[in-house]
Amino acid sequence: MKFMILIYGSEEAWAAIGKEEADEIGATHRKIQDSLRISGELLDHKELALEDAWIVASIGGVPSESQGPLRVGGLILGGYYLVNCSDRDRAVEIASQFKEAEF
């Protein structure tokens, strides 16, 4: 089954992260990516650019666009992982490994 794991953050949380913690987050992503490649579960992953991000919608058939990253309840969509794994429990197991899940 295919699952999309969305990675959210906030400007406040990102500003509070020091170099050591940022390095740890990066290392965790590399470890997870390597593991998912080996298992064959990784389909795609991207860190989404916050600069030059655009949101496009259609309101009454009329295209509408606004600049900025996707924000949901004060959180910013910062990236995603598309995985093909056995079931929802496995997808949750993968998602829980990300350091961002802690904040």
C-alpha positions as CSV (number, residue, x, y, z in Angstrom):
1,M,0.0,0.0,0.0
2,K,1.2,3.5,-0.7
3,F,1.3,6.1,2.0
4,M,2.4,9.7,2.0
5,I,4.2,10.8,5.2
6,L,4.0,14.6,5.6
7,I,6.7,16.5,7.5
8,Y,5.4,19.6,9.2
9,G,7.3,22.3,11.2
10,S,7.0,25.9,12.3
11,E,9.2,28.9,11.9
12,E,9.4,29.0,15.7
13,A,10.6,25.4,16.0
14,W,13.1,25.8,13.2
15,A,14.5,29.0,14.7
16,A,15.0,27.2,18.0
17,I,17.0,24.4,16.5
18,G,20.7,24.6,17.0
19,K,23.4,23.2,14.7
20,E,23.8,20.0,16.7
21,E,20.1,19.2,16.6
22,A,19.8,20.2,12.9
23,D,22.7,17.8,12.2
24,E,20.9,15.1,14.1
25,I,17.7,15.6,12.2
26,G,19.6,15.4,8.9
27,A,21.4,12.2,10.0
28,T,18.1,10.7,11.0
29,H,16.6,11.4,7.6
30,R,19.6,9.9,5.8
31,K,19.4,6.8,8.0
32,I,15.6,6.4,7.3
33,Q,16.2,6.9,3.6
34,D,18.9,4.3,3.5
35,S,16.8,1.8,5.4
36,L,13.7,2.4,3.2
37,R,15.9,2.1,0.0
38,I,17.2,-1.3,1.2
39,S,13.7,-2.5,2.1
40,G,12.3,-1.3,-1.2
41,E,9.7,0.8,0.6
42,L,10.9,4.3,-0.5
43,L,9.2,5.6,-3.6
44,D,10.1,9.3,-3.3
45,H,11.0,12.0,-0.8
46,K,11.5,15.8,-0.9
47,E,12.2,18.7,1.3
48,L,9.9,21.4,0.1
49,A,11.3,24.9,-0.6
50,L,9.7,27.5,1.5
51,E,11.0,30.4,-0.6
52,D,9.2,30.7,-4.0
53,A,6.4,28.3,-2.9
54,W,3.0,28.9,-4.4
55,I,-0.5,27.6,-3.6
56,V,-2.8,27.3,-6.5
57,A,-6.6,26.8,-6.1
58,S,-9.7,27.0,-8.3
59,I,-12.5,29.0,-6.9
60,G,-15.7,28.8,-8.9
61,G,-13.6,27.6,-11.9
62,V,-11.3,30.7,-11.7
63,P,-7.6,29.9,-10.9
64,S,-6.4,31.6,-7.8
65,E,-2.8,31.7,-6.6
66,S,-1.0,32.9,-3.5
67,Q,2.6,33.0,-2.6
68,G,3.9,31.1,0.4
69,P,4.3,27.5,1.7
70,L,1.2,25.5,2.7
71,R,0.2,26.4,6.3
72,V,-2.1,24.2,8.3
73,G,-3.1,25.4,11.8
74,G,0.2,27.3,12.2
75,L,2.3,24.5,10.9
76,I,4.2,24.6,7.6
77,L,4.4,21.7,5.2
78,G,8.2,21.2,4.9
79,G,8.5,17.9,3.1
80,Y,7.2,14.4,2.4
81,Y,8.0,10.8,2.0
82,L,6.1,8.5,-0.3
83,V,6.4,4.9,0.8
84,N,5.0,1.6,-0.4
85,C,4.7,-0.6,2.7
86,S,2.7,-3.5,4.0
87,D,0.0,-1.6,6.0
88,R,-0.9,1.5,8.0
89,D,0.9,0.2,11.0
90,R,4.2,0.1,9.1
91,A,3.6,3.6,7.8
92,V,3.1,4.8,11.3
93,E,6.2,3.0,12.4
94,I,8.2,4.8,9.7
95,A,6.7,8.2,10.5
96,S,7.4,7.9,14.2
97,Q,11.2,7.6,13.5
98,F,11.5,11.3,12.3
99,K,12.8,13.7,14.9
100,E,10.2,16.2,13.7
101,A,7.5,14.0,15.2
102,E,8.8,15.1,18.6
103,F,7.8,18.7,17.9
